[in-house]
């Protein structure tokens, strides 16, 4: 098919096992497909038993694998599919990808946490990143960093030459995250029996999320001058955080609402007085931007990536300083204008992030890598252009 450009997108990590990558893949594809030109064809490799509705498009062809993405068989299936498709561009949205593939590889780098913070990953994961990750980064014709911080981390562990062909394309925010009407907020309060005024954390209970610092900061505060903390995003029944809260005497000051449907998140953010995010390490920090887009003021850790994406629109706190967290939370509660100031700052900053912009920037990366068209014979010979036959 002359003049047709083919793109292969490896979407095998679009599963709940990779929540951030899953959101990236689904949101990017949904915004990118409507922007495809008539001369572009998108081929998408999917994990087992997965449906992504936006892929039902005449310019898109899907291929299902039948093995989990982390297995050799899944990589082998992907490699064989790549050989048969012979795409000009191969986009790997995560490091789990066959290294040697036909076409020019575009690799998205979200973070290098297994190398920068090895205590939060397994030995196998660290070895995979050290060797296979290095080869994937070197083999790529273009690296897309989801933040400046991600690319700096790459340079630190793989050398500055490894990212010489790199570009930063920030994530977007789903349009569902915006200030909600009062009746929607009232309904979410009734559904989850939420107090009229509360602080909010949404995320997992993994150690690097550092929720323990929040609990200890809350324990330092006078209960009569504090607000309850609502914790959502994971099954808390057997979580060590629940036992820690009990040991700190916070049973009546912490409310656990466990996992909630994605569609309830915008209203939950909007109902909160402030959103707290004490993470020790992040690749991007979706919840911070989501809360800001909903008009909820944010207090978050002083991580480089969070400084980058919040751009001064959030209160920045040292991740493990309990007294500093206590003071920041106290100011958020008692200050008359704190809430309004950070609400407006957050809304303005969040408006800079969109999946449409990310999709268009990603397509431009592909288009710069397309093979250059061969000049026609008539363009090589000016006599042919004038209609005079060559001698």
C-alpha positions in Angstrom: 0.0 0.0 0.0 2.0 2.9 -1.3 1.9 6.1 0.7 0.4 4.4 3.8 2.2 4.8 7.1 1.9 2.0 9.6 2.1 2.3 13.4 2.3 -0.6 15.9 1.3 0.2 19.5 2.1 -2.4 22.1 -0.8 -2.0 24.6 -0.3 -5.3 26.5 0.2 -3.4 29.8 -3.3 -1.9 29.6 -4.4 -3.9 32.6 -5.2 -3.3 36.3 -1.8 -4.7 37.2 -0.2 -1.5 35.7 -2.7 1.2 36.8 -0.8 4.2 35.7 0.4 2.7 32.4 -3.2 1.4 31.8 -4.6 4.9 32.2 -1.8 6.3 29.9 -2.5 3.8 27.1 -6.3 4.1 27.1 -6.3 7.9 27.4 -3.6 8.4 24.8 -5.2 6.0 22.2 -8.7 7.5 22.7 -7.3 11.0 21.9 -4.9 9.9 19.2 -7.2 7.8 17.0 -9.5 10.7 15.9 -6.4 12.6 14.9 -5.1 9.9 12.5 -4.6 11.1 8.9 -6.1 9.1 6.0 -2.7 7.8 5.2 -2.1 6.4 8.7 -3.0 2.9 10.0 -2.7 1.9 13.6 -2.1 -1.7 14.7 -2.6 -2.4 18.5 -1.5 -5.5 20.4 -3.7 -6.2 23.4 -3.4 -8.3 26.5 -5.6 -11.3 27.0 -9.4 -10.7 27.3 -9.2 -7.0 27.0 -11.5 -4.6 25.1 -10.7 -0.9 24.6 -13.8 0.6 23.0 -12.0 3.4 21.2 -10.2 0.9 19.0 -13.4 0.2 17.0 -12.3 2.4 14.2 -11.7 1.8 10.5 -8.0 2.8 10.7 -7.3 0.5 13.6 -6.5 -3.2 13.6 -6.2 -5.1 16.9 -4.4 -8.3 17.8 -4.9 -10.2 21.1 -2.2 -12.1 22.9 -3.1 -15.0 25.1 -0.4 -14.9 27.7 0.4 -12.3 30.5 2.7 -9.5 29.4 5.5 -10.4 31.8 6.0 -13.8 30.2 8.4 -14.8 27.5 5.6 -16.3 25.4 3.8 -12.9 25.4 7.0 -11.2 24.2 7.5 -13.9 21.5 3.9 -13.5 20.3 4.4 -9.7 20.1 7.7 -10.2 18.2 6.1 -12.5 15.6 3.2 -10.0 15.2 5.6 -7.2 14.7 7.4 -9.2 12.0 4.2 -9.9 10.2 2.9 -6.3 10.4 6.2 -4.7 9.4 5.2 -1.3 10.9 7.3 1.7 10.3 6.8 2.8 13.9 6.8 0.6 17.0 5.5 2.4 20.1 6.3 0.7 23.4 4.4 2.6 26.1 6.4 0.8 28.8 9.7 -0.9 29.2 8.1 -4.4 28.9 8.6 -4.8 25.1 10.7 -6.9 22.7 13.9 -5.0 22.1 14.6 -5.9 18.5 11.6 -5.1 16.4 11.0 -4.1 12.8 10.6 -0.4 12.3 11.7 2.5 14.5 11.0 2.1 18.2 9.4 4.9 20.2 9.7 4.2 24.0 7.8 6.0 26.7 9.7 6.4 30.0 7.5 6.9 33.0 10.2 6.5 35.7 13.2 4.5 36.7 12.0 3.6 40.2 13.4 0.1 40.2 16.9 1.6 39.8 16.5 4.9 41.7 14.6 3.3 44.6 15.5 -0.4 44.6 14.0 -1.0 48.0 10.5 -0.8 46.4 11.0 -3.5 43.8 12.1 -7.1 43.5 15.6 -8.4 42.5 14.1 -9.7 39.2 12.6 -6.3 38.4 15.9 -4.5 39.1 17.9 -6.9 37.0 15.3 -6.6 34.2 15.6 -2.8 34.2 19.4 -2.9 34.5 19.9 -5.0 31.4 16.8 -5.3 29.3 15.8 -1.7 30.1 19.2 -0.4 29.0 19.0 -2.2 25.7 15.4 -1.0 25.0 16.5 2.6 25.7 19.5 2.3 23.5 17.6 0.7 20.7 14.9 3.4 20.7 14.9 6.0 18.0 12.9 8.3 20.2 12.3 8.5 23.9 9.1 10.1 25.3 9.6 11.2 28.9 6.3 11.9 30.8 8.3 14.5 32.7 11.6 16.3 32.7 12.3 14.4 36.0 11.9 11.0 34.2 14.4 11.9 31.5 16.9 13.3 34.1 16.7 10.0 36.0 17.3 8.1 32.7 20.4 10.2 32.1 21.6 9.5 35.6 21.4 5.7 35.3 22.0 5.2 31.5 24.2 8.1 30.6 23.2 11.4 28.9 23.8 9.9 25.5 21.0 7.4 26.1 18.4 10.3 26.0 19.9 12.4 23.2 16.8 11.7 21.1 14.2 12.5 23.7 11.2 14.7 24.2 8.9 15.5 27.2 5.2 14.9 26.6 3.2 15.3 29.8 0.2 13.2 30.6 -3.2 14.8 30.2 -6.2 14.8 32.5 -9.4 13.1 31.7 -12.2 15.6 31.0 -14.3 13.9 33.7 -12.1 15.6 36.3 -13.6 19.1 36.7 -15.6 20.9 39.4 -18.9 19.1 40.1 -22.4 20.6 40.7 -23.5 20.8 44.3 -26.1 18.1 43.9 -23.5 15.6 42.7 -21.2 16.4 45.6 -24.2 16.0 48.0 -24.9 12.6 46.5 -21.4 11.4 47.0 -21.5 12.5 50.6 -24.7 10.5 51.1 -23.3 7.4 49.3 -20.1 7.1 51.3 -21.4 8.8 54.5 -18.8 11.5 54.3 -18.5 14.3 56.8 -19.2 17.9 55.7 -15.5 18.8 55.8 -12.6 16.4 55.5 -9.1 15.8 54.2 -8.6 13.2 51.5 -6.0 10.7 50.4 -6.5 8.5 47.3 -3.9 5.8 46.3 -2.5 2.5 47.5 -1.1 1.5 50.9 2.3 0.5 49.5 5.2 1.7 51.6 6.5 4.3 49.1 3.1 6.1 49.3 4.1 7.1 52.8 0.6 7.3 54.3 2.1 6.5 57.6 3.5 10.1 57.7 0.0 11.5 57.3 -1.3 9.4 60.1 1.5 10.5 62.4 1.0 14.1 61.5 -2.7 13.8 62.2 -2.0 12.3 65.6 0.1 15.3 66.5 -2.8 17.7 65.9 -5.4 18.7 68.4 -8.5 16.7 67.6 -10.8 19.7 68.2 -8.8 21.8 65.6 -8.4 19.1 63.0 -10.5 17.5 60.3 -11.2 13.8 59.7 -9.0 12.1 57.1 -10.8 10.0 54.4 -8.6 7.3 52.9 -9.6 5.6 49.6 -8.2 3.5 46.9 -7.4 0.1 48.4 -8.9 -2.7 50.5 -8.1 -1.5 54.1 -9.4 -4.5 56.0 -6.0 -6.2 56.2 -3.8 -3.2 55.6 -1.1 -2.4 58.2 -2.1 1.2 57.9 -5.4 0.4 59.6 -3.6 -1.2 62.6 -1.2 1.8 62.7 -4.2 4.2 62.9 -5.6 2.3 65.8 -2.3 2.3 67.6 -2.2 6.1 67.2 -5.7 6.5 68.6 -7.1 7.7 65.3 -10.1 5.3 65.0 -12.6 8.1 65.1 -10.6 10.5 63.0 -9.9 8.3 60.0 -12.6 7.0 57.6 -11.8 4.1 55.2 -13.9 3.9 52.1 -11.6 1.4 50.3 -11.7 1.0 46.5 -14.3 3.2 44.7 -15.5 3.2 41.1 -13.6 5.5 38.8 -16.7 7.5 38.0 -17.1 8.5 41.7 -13.6 10.0 41.9 -14.3 13.5 40.5 -17.1 14.1 43.0 -15.0 12.7 45.9 -12.2 15.1 45.1 -14.6 18.0 44.9 -16.2 17.1 48.3 -12.8 17.3 50.1 -11.4 20.4 51.8 -7.9 19.5 50.7 -6.1 16.6 49.0 -3.0 15.1 50.7 -0.3 13.2 48.7 2.7 12.3 50.8 4.4 9.9 48.4 8.2 9.2 48.6 8.6 8.5 44.9 6.4 9.0 41.9 6.6 8.6 38.1 4.0 11.3 37.5 1.3 11.6 40.2 -2.1 11.4 38.5 -4.1 12.0 41.7 -2.4 15.4 42.3 -3.5 16.7 38.9 -6.9 15.2 39.1 -7.6 16.9 42.4 -6.3 20.2 41.1 -8.6 19.9 38.0 -11.5 19.3 40.3 -10.7 22.5 42.2 -9.5 20.8 45.3 -6.4 22.4 46.9 -3.4 20.0 47.2 -0.7 19.5 49.8 2.0 17.1 48.4 5.6 15.9 48.8 8.5 18.0 47.7 9.4 15.6 44.9 11.0 16.9 41.7 8.3 15.5 39.5 5.5 16.9 41.7 7.2 20.3 41.7 7.3 20.1 37.9 3.7 19.2 37.3 2.2 21.4 40.0 4.2 24.5 39.0 3.8 26.3 42.3 0.0 25.6 42.4 0.2 23.2 45.4 1.6 23.5 48.9 4.9 21.6 48.9 6.0 19.7 52.0 9.0 17.6 52.9 7.7 14.0 52.5 8.8 12.6 55.9 8.7 15.7 58.2 5.6 15.1 60.3 5.7 18.5 62.0 5.8 20.2 58.6 2.8 18.2 57.4 1.0 19.1 60.7 1.7 22.8 60.1 0.6 22.6 56.5 -2.6 20.8 57.3 -3.3 23.2 60.2 -2.9 26.2 57.9 -5.2 24.6 55.3 -7.9 24.3 58.0 -7.6 27.7 59.9 -6.6 30.1 57.1 -9.5 32.1 55.8 -8.1 32.4 52.2 -5.9 29.4 51.9 -8.6 27.2 50.3 -9.6 29.8 47.7 -6.1 30.8 46.7 -4.9 27.2 46.1 -8.2 26.3 44.4 -7.7 29.0 41.8 -4.0 28.2 41.4 -4.8 24.5 40.9 -7.5 25.0 38.4 -5.3 27.3 36.3 -2.3 24.9 36.4 -4.4 21.8 35.6 -5.8 23.5 32.4 -2.3 23.2 30.9 -2.6 19.3 30.7 -4.8 17.6 28.1 -4.8 14.2 26.5 -5.5 15.8 23.2 -2.3 17.8 23.3 -0.4 14.7 24.4 -1.9 12.7 21.5 -1.0 15.3 18.9 2.6 15.6 20.3 2.9 11.8 20.1 1.7 11.7 16.6 4.2 14.3 15.6 7.0 12.1 17.1 5.8 9.3 14.8 5.5 11.5 11.7 9.1 12.8 12.1 10.3 9.2 12.0 8.4 8.1 8.9 10.6 7.1 5.9 11.3 10.0 3.7 9.6 9.6 0.2 11.9 8.8 -2.7 12.1 11.7 -5.2 10.3 10.8 -8.4 12.3 10.4 -11.6 10.7 13.6 -13.0 12.0 15.5 -10.0 15.5 14.2 -10.6 15.5 15.3 -14.3 14.3 18.9 -15.0 14.0 18.0 -18.7 11.3 15.5 -17.9 9.4 18.2 -15.9 9.2 20.4 -19.0 8.0 17.6 -21.2 11.1 17.5 -23.3 12.4 13.9 -23.6 16.0 13.3 -22.4 18.6 13.0 -25.0 
